[in-house]
Amino acid sequence: MKQFLFINISVLLILSLVFKTTSIVAVGLIGVFLVVSLVPKGNDKLFYCLSLIFIISVILILTAYYGYMYQFGIPYFGGGSDDLAFEHYSKYVIANHYMMPEQIILDPQFTYSNSIGFIWILSWVMRLSNVFGEYHTIAFRVLNIYFLLALSILVFRYFERKYQFTSKQNLIVLYVIALFPNSQYISIHVFRDTLISLILFSVLFVWDNYFDAKSKGGFSLIKAIALTLILGYISYWLRNESMVFLIAIILTCVVLKDNILSKKNSILFIFLVFLAFILINYYNIWDLILVFNEKYFIHKMELSDGLSNIVFSMSLFPFGILARLGYGLISPIPITILKIGGIFENVTVFFQVIIGFGVIGQIYMLPYLFKNIKRVDKIFISFATTLVGIVITTFTFRHFIMLYPFMVILMFREFFETEKGQRINYFVGVTGVLIFVAGFYLLIK
C-alpha cells in the first residue's frame, strides 16, 4: 500500500505543479481514500496492479487534454460537449448558492434537466477545489479514474469470492474492466457514466454480500439498507432512469439468493416480471420509452450511416429491439479501426481506433457470453436488464459502461472454464464471421 500511496500522491503533485493548482491533489486524495478502503487487507499485489492502471489512465487523460487543445482549442470532448456544459452549470450552481439537488431543480433553467445530480456533485468538487486553489478540469477527470478503479476492485472481489479461479485469472478480470478502451475513454472526461456504473455494481455487491452465507454474519441488513438508500439517492439525481436498473438488481438479488434461477424461485421471478409489466403499463412507461426512443432516434440518425441507419430506422417492436440487441453487443461499431492509417492525425481518430480494437476483443469474447444462457443467475439477469434498457432508449456509447462489469464477469467465468481446443474453435469461427460481416458492412455503406 505504501508504494501505491507514494506513486499516486507523487503523480497528483506533479499534475498540480503542471496545471498550477493544488486542488488536483485535494480532489485526488478523495479517490485515493476510496480505493484504499476497498482493497482487502494484505493484498499488496493488487495495489501494484492499481498503480500501473492509474499511471496508464493519467497518460490517457493528458493525451486527451492536450490532443483536444491542439485539435479544438479547448480540452473537451468534440470541442465542447456535455462535459463542458456540466462544468458551466456547476459554476452557475455555486454562484447561486445551491447546496442540494432539491434546490437546483427549482431553478427554471434545470426544469427539464436529467443531470442535476451530477451538476450537484461536480459543484461540490469545485467548492472543495476552490478552497485549495482553483478548480481545474483535470481534477474531476482524475477523480473519475478513481471511480473506475473502485469499480474494478469490486468486480475483482466479486469474481474472486464467487469463482474458484487462480489469482492470475482474477487479476486478468481486474485489468480488463479497468483498461477496456471504452471504459477508459469515458472515464478520462467529465462524464457521470463511470460513477453511475460504480453505484449500480456496488448495490449488487452489497446485497450479494448480505445474502451470501459465508459473509452474511459480517454484513448486516441495516448496513445493506443504509448503503442502498444513500446510493439510491445519488443514483436518482445522477440519472433517474438508472433507478430502474438499481431496483431490478435489488429484486434479482432478493429472489436469487442462491445465485442460480431454479424451479423454486422461478415462479416468484416470473411473478415479479409480470408485476413489472403491469406497473409499466399502468404508469405509461411504454410511452416514456417511446419518447426516449424517438428523441435519440433522431440524434442517432443524424450521426449514423450504413448499417446503423438500417438498425435505427426499424420499428422498435417487434423486430427492431432484436436488431438493436445484436448491434448493442458490438457497439461502439469497430469499423473505426479502418482509420488506423491516420491514427496520429488527431486525438479523436486516435481514440476511435483504440476503442475499435477494444470492441473487436469484445466480439471475440461473445461466444463465452452466450454460453451463460445455460446458467441464468443474478449477474446474467442484471446484464440482460441493463442491455435491454440501453438499446430501447438512449443507445449512447457512454451508457454502455454500465454493462461492462456484468459482461466481463459473464465472459471470463466461461472463458476460464473452456478447454483450449474449444477456445481455438471459437476464435476461428468468430474470425470468419468478422471477415464476412466486415465485407457486408463495407458493401452496404
C-alpha positions as CSV (number, residue, x, y, z in Angstrom):
1,M,0.0,0.0,0.0
2,K,2.9,2.4,0.7
3,Q,4.1,2.1,-2.9
4,F,0.6,2.8,-4.1
5,L,0.3,5.9,-1.9
6,F,3.7,7.1,-2.9
7,I,3.0,6.7,-6.7
8,N,-0.4,8.3,-6.6
9,I,0.4,11.2,-4.4
10,S,3.6,11.9,-6.5
11,V,1.5,11.9,-9.7
12,L,-1.1,14.2,-8.1
13,L,1.6,16.6,-7.0
14,I,3.2,16.6,-10.5
15,L,-0.2,17.3,-12.1
16,S,-0.8,20.1,-9.6
17,L,2.6,21.7,-10.5
18,V,1.9,21.3,-14.2
19,F,-1.5,22.9,-14.0
20,K,-0.6,25.3,-11.2
21,T,-3.4,24.3,-8.7
22,T,-3.2,22.2,-5.5
23,S,-6.9,21.4,-6.0
24,I,-5.9,18.4,-8.1
25,V,-4.2,16.9,-5.0
26,A,-7.1,17.7,-2.8
27,V,-9.7,16.1,-5.1
28,G,-7.4,13.2,-6.0
29,L,-6.9,12.3,-2.3
30,I,-10.7,11.6,-2.1
31,G,-10.2,9.0,-4.8
32,V,-7.1,7.5,-3.1
33,F,-9.0,7.1,0.1
34,L,-12.0,5.4,-1.7
35,V,-9.7,3.0,-3.5
36,V,-7.6,2.1,-0.4
37,S,-10.8,1.5,1.6
38,L,-12.0,-1.1,-0.9
39,V,-8.8,-3.2,-1.3
40,P,-8.8,-6.2,1.0
41,K,-6.2,-6.2,3.7
42,G,-2.9,-7.9,2.9
43,N,-3.4,-7.8,-0.9
44,D,-0.3,-5.8,-1.8
45,K,-0.2,-7.3,-5.3
46,L,-3.5,-5.6,-6.0
47,F,-2.0,-2.2,-5.1
48,Y,0.8,-2.8,-7.6
49,C,-1.7,-3.5,-10.4
50,L,-3.8,-0.5,-9.4
51,S,-0.7,1.8,-9.5
52,L,0.1,0.6,-13.1
53,I,-3.5,1.2,-14.2
54,F,-3.5,4.7,-12.6
55,I,-0.4,5.7,-14.4
56,I,-1.8,4.5,-17.8
57,S,-5.0,6.3,-17.1
58,V,-3.2,9.6,-16.3
59,I,-1.3,9.3,-19.5
60,L,-4.6,8.9,-21.4
61,I,-6.1,11.9,-19.5
62,L,-3.1,14.1,-20.7
63,T,-3.3,12.7,-24.2
64,A,-7.0,13.7,-24.4
65,Y,-6.4,17.0,-22.7
66,Y,-3.6,18.2,-24.9
67,G,-5.0,16.5,-28.0
68,Y,-8.3,18.3,-27.7
69,M,-6.4,21.6,-27.1
70,Y,-4.5,21.0,-30.3
71,Q,-7.5,19.9,-32.3
72,F,-10.2,22.2,-31.0
73,G,-8.5,24.8,-28.9
74,I,-10.3,23.7,-25.7
75,P,-9.7,20.4,-23.7
76,Y,-13.2,19.0,-24.1
77,F,-14.9,16.1,-26.0
78,G,-15.6,17.2,-29.6
79,G,-14.5,20.7,-28.8
80,G,-17.2,21.2,-26.2
81,S,-20.0,18.7,-25.4
82,D,-21.7,17.6,-22.2
83,D,-18.5,17.8,-20.2
84,L,-18.1,21.5,-20.9
85,A,-21.8,22.1,-20.2
86,F,-21.6,20.1,-16.9
87,E,-18.8,22.4,-15.7
88,H,-20.6,25.5,-16.9
89,Y,-23.8,24.7,-15.0
90,S,-21.9,23.6,-11.9
91,K,-20.3,27.1,-11.7
92,Y,-23.8,28.5,-12.1
93,V,-25.0,26.4,-9.1
94,I,-22.2,27.7,-7.0
95,A,-22.9,31.3,-8.0
96,N,-26.5,30.9,-6.9
97,H,-25.5,29.1,-3.6
98,Y,-27.5,26.0,-4.3
99,M,-26.3,23.3,-1.9
100,M,-28.6,20.3,-2.6
101,P,-30.3,18.9,-5.8
102,E,-33.7,19.7,-4.4
103,Q,-32.8,23.4,-4.6
104,I,-31.3,23.1,-8.1
105,I,-34.4,21.6,-9.6
106,L,-36.5,24.6,-8.5
107,D,-34.4,26.8,-10.9
108,P,-36.3,27.2,-14.2
109,Q,-33.0,26.6,-16.0
110,F,-33.0,23.0,-14.8
111,T,-36.7,22.1,-15.2
112,Y,-36.0,19.6,-18.0
113,S,-32.5,18.6,-17.0
114,N,-31.7,15.0,-16.1
115,S,-28.2,15.8,-15.0
116,I,-29.0,17.7,-11.8
117,G,-27.3,15.2,-9.5
118,F,-24.0,15.2,-11.5
119,I,-24.0,19.0,-11.6
120,W,-24.6,19.0,-7.8
121,I,-21.7,16.6,-7.2
122,L,-19.4,18.5,-9.6
123,S,-20.3,21.8,-7.9
124,W,-19.1,20.3,-4.6
125,V,-15.9,19.1,-6.2
126,M,-15.4,22.7,-7.5
127,R,-16.1,24.1,-4.0
128,L,-13.5,21.8,-2.5
129,S,-11.1,22.8,-5.2
130,N,-11.6,26.5,-4.6
131,V,-10.6,26.0,-1.0
132,F,-7.2,24.8,-2.1
133,G,-6.7,26.9,-5.2
134,E,-8.9,26.9,-8.3
135,Y,-10.8,24.1,-9.9
136,H,-9.2,22.6,-12.9
137,T,-11.0,20.1,-15.3
138,I,-8.1,17.7,-14.7
139,A,-9.2,17.4,-11.0
140,F,-12.5,15.7,-11.8
141,R,-11.0,13.5,-14.6
142,V,-8.5,12.1,-12.1
143,L,-11.4,11.5,-9.6
144,N,-13.3,9.8,-12.4
145,I,-10.3,7.4,-12.8
146,Y,-10.5,6.5,-9.2
147,F,-14.2,5.7,-9.6
148,L,-13.2,3.3,-12.4
149,L,-10.5,1.8,-10.1
150,A,-13.1,1.4,-7.4
151,L,-15.4,-0.3,-9.8
152,S,-12.6,-2.6,-10.9
153,I,-11.8,-3.6,-7.3
154,L,-15.4,-4.5,-6.6
155,V,-15.6,-6.6,-9.8
156,F,-12.3,-8.3,-8.9
157,R,-13.5,-9.0,-5.3
158,Y,-16.8,-10.4,-6.6
159,F,-15.1,-12.6,-9.1
160,E,-12.6,-13.8,-6.6
161,R,-15.2,-14.7,-4.0
162,K,-17.7,-16.4,-6.3
163,Y,-15.5,-18.5,-8.6
164,Q,-12.5,-20.8,-7.9
165,F,-10.0,-19.4,-10.3
166,T,-6.3,-18.6,-9.8
167,S,-5.1,-15.2,-8.6
168,K,-3.6,-14.6,-12.0
169,Q,-7.0,-15.2,-13.7
170,N,-8.7,-12.9,-11.2
171,L,-6.2,-10.1,-11.9
172,I,-6.9,-10.5,-15.7
173,V,-10.5,-9.6,-14.9
174,L,-9.3,-6.5,-13.0
175,Y,-7.1,-5.4,-15.9
176,V,-9.8,-5.9,-18.5
177,I,-12.6,-4.0,-16.6
178,A,-10.1,-1.1,-15.8
179,L,-8.3,-0.8,-19.1
180,F,-11.1,-1.7,-21.5
181,P,-10.7,1.2,-24.1
182,N,-14.3,2.5,-23.9
183,S,-14.2,2.5,-20.1
184,Q,-11.0,4.5,-20.1
185,Y,-12.2,6.9,-22.8
186,I,-15.4,7.6,-20.9
187,S,-13.6,8.0,-17.6
188,I,-11.0,10.5,-18.8
189,H,-13.7,13.0,-19.4
190,V,-16.0,14.9,-17.1
191,F,-18.9,12.5,-17.6
192,R,-21.1,10.8,-15.0
193,D,-21.4,7.4,-16.5
194,T,-18.4,5.8,-14.6
195,L,-19.9,6.9,-11.3
196,I,-23.4,5.5,-12.3
197,S,-21.8,2.2,-13.2
198,L,-19.9,2.1,-9.9
199,I,-23.2,2.7,-8.0
200,L,-25.1,0.0,-9.8
201,F,-22.5,-2.6,-9.3
202,S,-22.0,-1.5,-5.7
203,V,-25.6,-2.2,-5.0
204,L,-25.3,-5.7,-6.4
205,F,-22.1,-6.2,-4.4
206,V,-23.8,-5.1,-1.1
207,W,-26.8,-7.3,-1.4
208,D,-24.9,-10.3,-2.7
209,N,-22.6,-10.0,0.3
210,Y,-25.6,-9.8,2.6
211,F,-27.3,-12.9,1.1
212,D,-24.1,-14.9,0.8
213,A,-24.0,-17.4,3.6
214,K,-20.2,-17.0,4.0
215,S,-20.2,-13.3,4.6
216,K,-23.7,-12.6,5.9
217,G,-22.5,-12.5,9.5
218,G,-20.3,-9.6,8.8
219,F,-22.7,-7.6,6.7
220,S,-25.9,-6.6,8.5
221,L,-29.3,-5.9,6.9
222,I,-29.2,-2.4,8.4
223,K,-25.9,-1.7,6.8
224,A,-27.1,-3.0,3.4
225,I,-30.3,-0.9,3.5
226,A,-28.4,2.2,4.6
227,L,-25.9,1.9,1.8
228,T,-28.6,1.2,-0.7
229,L,-30.6,4.3,0.4
230,I,-27.5,6.5,0.1
231,L,-26.6,5.1,-3.3
232,G,-30.2,5.2,-4.5
233,Y,-30.5,8.9,-3.6
234,I,-27.3,9.7,-5.5
235,S,-28.4,7.5,-8.5
236,Y,-31.8,9.1,-8.7
237,W,-30.3,12.6,-9.1
238,L,-27.4,11.5,-11.3
239,R,-29.8,9.9,-13.9
240,N,-33.2,9.0,-12.6
241,E,-33.7,6.4,-15.3
242,S,-30.9,4.4,-13.7
243,M,-33.2,3.7,-10.7
244,V,-34.9,1.1,-12.9
245,F,-31.7,-0.8,-13.1
246,L,-31.0,-0.4,-9.5
247,I,-34.4,-1.7,-8.4
248,A,-34.1,-4.6,-10.8
249,I,-30.7,-5.5,-9.4
250,I,-32.0,-5.5,-5.8
251,L,-35.0,-7.6,-6.7
252,T,-32.8,-10.1,-8.6
253,C,-30.5,-10.4,-5.5
254,V,-33.5,-10.9,-3.2
255,V,-35.1,-13.6,-5.5
256,L,-31.9,-15.3,-6.5
257,K,-30.3,-15.7,-3.0
258,D,-28.6,-18.9,-4.3
259,N,-27.4,-17.2,-7.5
260,I,-29.0,-19.6,-10.0
261,L,-32.5,-19.3,-11.3
262,S,-34.1,-22.6,-10.1
263,K,-37.6,-24.1,-10.2
264,K,-38.1,-23.0,-6.6
265,N,-37.5,-19.3,-7.3
266,S,-38.5,-19.1,-11.0
267,I,-42.2,-18.8,-10.1
268,L,-41.5,-15.8,-7.9
269,F,-39.3,-14.3,-10.6
270,I,-41.9,-14.8,-13.3
271,F,-44.5,-13.1,-10.9
272,L,-42.2,-10.1,-10.4
273,V,-41.7,-9.8,-14.2
274,F,-45.4,-10.0,-14.7
275,L,-45.9,-7.4,-12.0
276,A,-43.3,-5.1,-13.6
277,F,-45.2,-5.3,-16.9
278,I,-48.4,-4.3,-15.2
279,L,-46.7,-1.3,-13.5
280,I,-45.1,-0.3,-16.8
281,N,-48.5,-0.3,-18.4
282,Y,-50.3,1.4,-15.5
283,Y,-47.8,4.3,-15.3
284,N,-47.5,4.6,-19.1
285,I,-43.8,3.8,-19.0
286,W,-44.1,2.3,-22.5
287,D,-44.9,5.9,-23.7
288,L,-41.8,7.2,-21.9
289,I,-39.7,4.5,-23.6
290,L,-41.1,5.5,-27.0
291,V,-40.4,9.2,-26.2
292,F,-36.8,8.3,-25.3
293,N,-36.5,6.2,-28.4
294,E,-37.9,8.9,-30.7
295,K,-35.6,11.6,-29.1
296,Y,-32.4,9.5,-29.5
297,F,-33.6,8.1,-32.8
298,I,-33.4,11.5,-34.4
299,H,-30.0,12.1,-32.9
300,K,-28.6,8.7,-33.9
301,M,-29.9,9.0,-37.5
302,E,-28.1,12.4,-37.8
303,L,-24.8,10.8,-36.8
304,S,-25.2,7.3,-38.4
305,D,-25.0,5.8,-41.9
306,G,-24.9,2.4,-43.5
307,L,-25.8,-0.5,-41.1
308,S,-26.6,2.0,-38.3
309,N,-29.3,3.6,-40.4
310,I,-30.8,0.2,-41.1
311,V,-30.9,-0.8,-37.4
312,F,-32.3,2.5,-36.1
313,S,-34.8,3.0,-38.8
314,M,-36.6,-0.3,-37.9
315,S,-39.7,0.0,-35.7
316,L,-38.7,-0.8,-32.1
317,F,-41.3,-3.6,-31.8
318,P,-41.3,-6.4,-32.7
319,F,-38.0,-6.8,-34.7
320,G,-36.2,-3.6,-34.1
321,I,-35.4,-4.5,-30.5
322,L,-33.8,-7.8,-31.6
323,A,-31.6,-5.9,-34.2
324,R,-30.6,-3.4,-31.5
325,L,-29.7,-6.1,-29.0
326,G,-27.4,-7.6,-31.6
327,Y,-26.0,-4.2,-32.6
328,G,-25.5,-3.3,-28.9
329,L,-23.3,-6.3,-28.3
330,I,-20.8,-5.0,-30.9
331,S,-21.1,-1.3,-30.0
332,P,-19.4,1.2,-30.5
333,I,-19.2,-0.3,-34.0
334,P,-15.5,-1.2,-34.6
335,I,-15.4,0.0,-38.2
336,T,-13.2,2.8,-36.9
337,I,-10.2,0.6,-37.0
338,L,-10.1,1.3,-40.7
339,K,-8.8,4.7,-39.8
340,I,-5.6,3.2,-38.3
341,G,-3.6,4.7,-41.1
342,G,-4.4,8.2,-39.7
343,I,-4.3,7.2,-36.0
344,F,-1.9,10.1,-35.3
345,E,-3.8,12.6,-37.4
346,N,-5.7,13.9,-34.4
347,V,-6.7,12.7,-30.9
348,T,-10.3,11.9,-31.9
349,V,-9.1,9.4,-34.5
350,F,-6.6,8.0,-32.1
351,F,-9.2,7.1,-29.5
352,Q,-11.7,5.9,-32.2
353,V,-9.1,3.4,-33.4
354,I,-8.2,2.2,-29.9
355,I,-11.9,1.8,-28.9
356,G,-12.4,-0.1,-32.2
357,F,-9.8,-2.6,-31.3
358,G,-11.3,-3.0,-27.8
359,V,-14.7,-3.8,-29.3
360,I,-13.0,-6.4,-31.6
361,G,-11.7,-8.1,-28.5
362,Q,-15.3,-7.9,-27.1
363,I,-16.6,-9.6,-30.2
364,Y,-14.1,-12.4,-29.8
365,M,-15.5,-13.0,-26.3
366,L,-19.2,-13.1,-27.4
367,P,-19.3,-17.0,-27.6
368,Y,-18.4,-17.1,-23.9
369,L,-21.1,-14.5,-23.2
370,F,-23.7,-16.6,-25.0
371,K,-22.7,-19.7,-23.1
372,N,-24.1,-18.1,-19.9
373,I,-27.6,-18.8,-21.2
374,K,-27.3,-22.3,-19.6
375,R,-26.9,-20.8,-16.1
376,V,-29.1,-17.8,-15.6
377,D,-28.1,-16.0,-12.4
378,K,-28.1,-12.6,-10.9
379,I,-25.2,-11.4,-13.0
380,F,-26.8,-12.6,-16.2
381,I,-30.1,-11.0,-15.4
382,S,-28.5,-7.7,-14.3
383,F,-26.6,-7.7,-17.6
384,A,-29.7,-8.5,-19.7
385,T,-31.8,-5.9,-18.0
386,T,-29.2,-3.2,-18.4
387,L,-28.6,-4.1,-22.1
388,V,-32.3,-4.0,-22.9
389,G,-32.7,-0.7,-21.1
390,I,-29.9,0.9,-23.1
391,V,-30.8,-0.4,-26.5
392,I,-34.5,0.6,-26.3
393,T,-33.8,4.1,-25.0
394,T,-30.6,6.0,-25.5
395,F,-28.2,3.7,-27.2
396,T,-25.4,6.2,-26.3
397,F,-21.8,4.9,-26.4
398,R,-21.2,6.3,-22.9
399,H,-24.0,4.3,-21.3
400,F,-22.5,1.0,-22.3
401,I,-20.1,1.3,-19.5
402,M,-22.9,0.2,-17.2
403,L,-22.8,-3.2,-19.0
404,Y,-19.1,-3.8,-18.6
405,P,-18.9,-5.1,-15.0
406,F,-21.6,-7.7,-15.6
407,M,-20.4,-8.5,-19.1
408,V,-16.7,-9.1,-18.1
409,I,-17.8,-11.4,-15.3
410,L,-20.0,-13.4,-17.6
411,M,-17.4,-13.7,-20.4
412,F,-14.4,-14.6,-18.3
413,R,-16.1,-17.1,-16.0
414,E,-16.9,-19.1,-19.1
415,F,-13.6,-18.4,-20.8
416,F,-11.6,-19.7,-17.9
417,E,-13.7,-22.9,-17.8
418,T,-13.5,-23.6,-21.5
419,E,-10.8,-26.0,-22.8
420,K,-8.0,-24.7,-25.1
421,G,-9.3,-26.7,-28.1
422,Q,-12.7,-25.2,-27.9
423,R,-11.3,-21.7,-27.5
424,I,-9.4,-22.1,-30.8
425,N,-12.6,-23.2,-32.5
426,Y,-14.4,-20.1,-31.2
427,F,-11.5,-17.9,-32.3
428,V,-11.5,-19.3,-35.8
429,G,-15.3,-19.1,-36.0
430,V,-15.5,-15.5,-34.9
431,T,-12.7,-14.5,-37.3
432,G,-14.7,-16.0,-40.2
433,V,-17.8,-14.1,-39.1
434,L,-15.9,-10.9,-38.7
435,I,-14.5,-11.2,-42.2
436,F,-17.9,-11.8,-43.7
437,V,-19.6,-9.0,-41.7
438,A,-16.9,-6.5,-42.5
439,G,-17.3,-7.2,-46.2
440,F,-21.1,-6.9,-46.0
441,Y,-20.8,-3.7,-44.0
442,L,-18.4,-2.1,-46.5
443,L,-20.7,-3.2,-49.3
444,I,-23.8,-1.5,-47.9
445,K,-22.1,1.5,-46.5
